[in-house]
Amino acid sequence: MADIMEVNPDNSPVSVPLREVFYME
C-alpha cells in the first residue's frame, strides 16, 4: 500500500488520516 501514497523513509504514513486507514484495514 505504501506505493500508492506518500510515506516517510521509515514507511510510516506522512499524515495521521492516512495512518488511520492502516488501522481500519
LINLINSUL-V702359 format. One record per residue. N is the residue number from 1. RES is the residue in one small letter. SS is DSSP state (~ for helix, > for strand, _ for the rest). Layout:
((N RES SS) (N RES SS))
This chain:
((1 m _) (2 a ~) (3 d ~) (4 i ~) (5 m _) (6 e _) (7 v >) (8 n _) (9 p _) (10 d _) (11 n _) (12 s _) (13 p >) (14 v _) (15 s _) (16 v ~) (17 p ~) (18 l ~) (19 r ~) (20 e ~) (21 v ~) (22 f ~) (23 y ~) (24 m ~) (25 e _))
